[in-house]
Amino acid sequence: MIHYHRLLGRLALIFLILHPLLLFIHEGSLFLGTPFRLAGLTVLLFLALTAFVASFYKKLKLPYELWLNIHKVNYILFPVALIHVFGNALPGSLLYYLWVVLSLLFALLLVEKVMREINIRKNPYEVVRVQQESKDIWSLYFRGKKIAYQPGQFMYLRLLREGKLSSSHPFTISSSPTWELLTVTPKELGDFTATIKDTKVGDLALIDAPYGVFSFLNHDCDRLAFIAGGIGITPFMSMLRYIYDRKIQKQVTVIWGNKDEEALCFQKELNEIALEMGNIKVVYVMSAQESWRGERGRIDGKVIEKYVPDLIRCHFFVCGPPMLSLAVMKTLREKGVPDRLIHHELFEF
Ligand SMILES: Cc1cc2nc3c(=O)[nH]c(=O)nc-3n(C[C@H](O)[C@H](O)[C@H](O)COP(=O)(O)OP(=O)(O)OC[C@H]3O[C@@H](n4cnc5c(N)ncnc54)[C@H](O)[C@@H]3O)c2cc1C
């Protein structure tokens, strides 16, 4: 969805820029003397700003929230665009009716958003446990209304602590749908995630879920390879916990890349699951620990082929920092694994 959203955003911007350009060529000038045309120009400039910030906010090191808030202003822009359109379009023309339909769709979207927000606020979750998993990784356990989710899906989380509501952040649901409590496992990476450890039992959370399609349940397969980098293990924890609880007999190989042992979380639980279920194998790969006795270096084609020899009969699930995930996917393609067998979650939009 996000991939197509980006493509459509760029395509829309091209059409929007062509629109005054063609008018200029046709009319010989850009007549801005009516409020309708000025409204159009305002929308065009703001959309160009939105696209610019969305494309370059990382390179320019702008805060994520700036990108998000500029995106949100587009909700106000749509009614301004309507002033432009209905001020100019001929009543009864095809274009006129197209915009009537679009306006109705926009109104429906707003109603859906408002209803969803009311529902989320009416059903807050309570933090019942805060658990340190490693030096900089914490799990939060929530009690509240049961959500029907698939292992591997994610949620949007806002924490209500000391009367202050945080901004919304996406996190994979690391618990299994078979559990009563819902959990997430954030790693300290920035402003918000650095405050996870300050969360207290009894704090409230607003949870919007489930989202995403990153789950083995969506694919008909007996052989699974889960390739994770660092905190990218969270969707696989959810899937492994589910496989363990349901005693699912699929062949699963987990290849998990980390800097060193200190960076690991869930190691004890993973080893216990692998020991009890003969069909699950966990391989740890350390990129910066000389003393590690297992696999060392990066997760490359050699490591993957060593532990998953029947490459083209396996569904690959890749999750972790974008650089690692993209490199692993490139390797898999070079080894002849077709795209339909490669599924990924990038942990950033
Ligand atoms: C589908 C998905 C699942 C994720 N699951 C996990 C998980 O299980 N555990 C985990 O530790 N992290 C997970 N993340 C990443 C997590 O959302 C970000 O690390 C977190 O939002 C960073 O916020 P911050 O304010 O601490 O850091 P910042 O310093 O603000 O940002 C650090 C990085 O996170 C990105 N980011 C910041 N805020 C957001 C936001 N609201 N939405 C999306 N990206 C953002 C920024 O682009 C930046 O690259 C997931 C991300 C996605 C998209």
Ligand as a Chemical Component Dictionary entry (heavy atoms), coordinates in Angstrom:
data_LIG
# 
_chem_comp.id                   LIG 
_chem_comp.type                 NON-POLYMER 
_chem_comp.pdbx_formal_charge   0 
_chem_comp.three_letter_code    LIG 
# 
loop_
_chem_comp_atom.comp_id 
_chem_comp_atom.atom_id 
_chem_comp_atom.alt_atom_id 
_chem_comp_atom.type_symbol 
_chem_comp_atom.charge 
_chem_comp_atom.model_Cartn_x 
_chem_comp_atom.model_Cartn_y 
_chem_comp_atom.model_Cartn_z 
_chem_comp_atom.pdbx_ordinal 
LIG C1  C1  C 0 5.823  -1.824 10.319 1  
LIG C2  C2  C 0 6.851  -1.394 11.347 2  
LIG C3  C3  C 0 7.091  -2.210 12.448 3  
LIG C4  C4  C 0 8.054  -1.841 13.397 4  
LIG N1  N1  N 0 8.295  -2.663 14.463 5  
LIG C5  C5  C 0 9.246  -2.318 15.361 6  
LIG C6  C6  C 0 9.536  -3.185 16.478 7  
LIG O1  O1  O 0 8.936  -4.249 16.670 8  
LIG N2  N2  N 0 10.512 -2.789 17.349 9  
LIG C7  C7  C 0 11.228 -1.611 17.168 10 
LIG O2  O2  O 0 12.098 -1.310 17.973 11 
LIG N3  N3  N 0 10.949 -0.790 16.116 12 
LIG C8  C8  C 0 10.001 -1.103 15.228 13 
LIG N4  N4  N 0 9.727  -0.258 14.177 14 
LIG C9  C9  C 0 10.487 1.016  14.073 15 
LIG C10 C10 C 0 9.871  2.072  15.012 16 
LIG O3  O3  O 0 8.607  2.470  14.545 17 
LIG C11 C11 C 0 10.784 3.301  15.049 18 
LIG O4  O4  O 0 12.039 2.896  15.525 19 
LIG C12 C12 C 0 10.247 4.333  15.994 20 
LIG O5  O5  O 0 9.038  4.859  15.522 21 
LIG C13 C13 C 0 11.305 5.420  16.142 22 
LIG O6  O6  O 0 10.774 6.521  16.850 23 
LIG P1  P1  P 0 11.735 7.466  17.728 24 
LIG O7  O7  O 0 11.000 8.734  17.999 25 
LIG O8  O8  O 0 12.274 6.734  18.891 26 
LIG O9  O9  O 0 12.975 7.712  16.766 27 
LIG P2  P2  P 0 13.306 8.909  15.738 28 
LIG O10 O10 O 0 14.638 9.440  16.082 29 
LIG O11 O11 O 0 12.177 9.889  15.630 30 
LIG O12 O12 O 0 13.425 8.084  14.399 31 
LIG C14 C14 C 0 14.299 6.998  14.183 32 
LIG C15 C15 C 0 13.869 6.346  12.861 33 
LIG O13 O13 O 0 12.525 5.840  12.952 34 
LIG C16 C16 C 0 11.668 6.411  11.956 35 
LIG N5  N5  N 0 10.417 6.833  12.625 36 
LIG C17 C17 C 0 10.301 7.730  13.626 37 
LIG N6  N6  N 0 9.041  7.871  14.032 38 
LIG C18 C18 C 0 8.322  7.044  13.242 39 
LIG C19 C19 C 0 6.933  6.750  13.150 40 
LIG N7  N7  N 0 6.022  7.343  13.948 41 
LIG N8  N8  N 0 6.539  5.874  12.191 42 
LIG C20 C20 C 0 7.445  5.286  11.372 43 
LIG N9  N9  N 0 8.764  5.508  11.429 44 
LIG C21 C21 C 0 9.197  6.371  12.339 45 
LIG C22 C22 C 0 12.387 7.614  11.400 46 
LIG O14 O14 O 0 12.189 7.683  9.987  47 
LIG C23 C23 C 0 13.857 7.317  11.673 48 
LIG O15 O15 O 0 14.452 6.641  10.602 49 
LIG C24 C24 C 0 8.773  -0.613 13.238 50 
LIG C25 C25 C 0 8.505  0.208  12.137 51 
LIG C26 C26 C 0 7.557  -0.165 11.206 52 
LIG C27 C27 C 0 7.285  0.736  10.041 53 
# 
loop_
_chem_comp_bond.comp_id 
_chem_comp_bond.atom_id_1 
_chem_comp_bond.atom_id_2 
_chem_comp_bond.value_order 
_chem_comp_bond.pdbx_ordinal 
LIG C1  C2  SING 1  
LIG C2  C3  SING 2  
LIG C2  C26 DOUB 3  
LIG C3  C4  DOUB 4  
LIG C4  N1  SING 5  
LIG C4  C24 SING 6  
LIG N1  C5  DOUB 7  
LIG C5  C6  SING 8  
LIG C5  C8  SING 9  
LIG C6  O1  DOUB 10 
LIG C6  N2  SING 11 
LIG N2  C7  SING 12 
LIG C7  O2  DOUB 13 
LIG C7  N3  SING 14 
LIG N3  C8  DOUB 15 
LIG C8  N4  SING 16 
LIG N4  C9  SING 17 
LIG N4  C24 SING 18 
LIG C9  C10 SING 19 
LIG C10 O3  SING 20 
LIG C10 C11 SING 21 
LIG C11 O4  SING 22 
LIG C11 C12 SING 23 
LIG C12 O5  SING 24 
LIG C12 C13 SING 25 
LIG C13 O6  SING 26 
LIG O6  P1  SING 27 
LIG P1  O7  DOUB 28 
LIG P1  O8  SING 29 
LIG P1  O9  SING 30 
LIG O9  P2  SING 31 
LIG P2  O10 DOUB 32 
LIG P2  O11 SING 33 
LIG P2  O12 SING 34 
LIG O12 C14 SING 35 
LIG C14 C15 SING 36 
LIG C15 O13 SING 37 
LIG C15 C23 SING 38 
LIG O13 C16 SING 39 
LIG C16 N5  SING 40 
LIG C16 C22 SING 41 
LIG N5  C17 SING 42 
LIG N5  C21 SING 43 
LIG C17 N6  DOUB 44 
LIG N6  C18 SING 45 
LIG C18 C19 SING 46 
LIG C18 C21 DOUB 47 
LIG C19 N7  SING 48 
LIG C19 N8  DOUB 49 
LIG N8  C20 SING 50 
LIG C20 N9  DOUB 51 
LIG N9  C21 SING 52 
LIG C22 O14 SING 53 
LIG C22 C23 SING 54 
LIG C23 O15 SING 55 
LIG C24 C25 DOUB 56 
LIG C25 C26 SING 57 
LIG C26 C27 SING 58 
# 
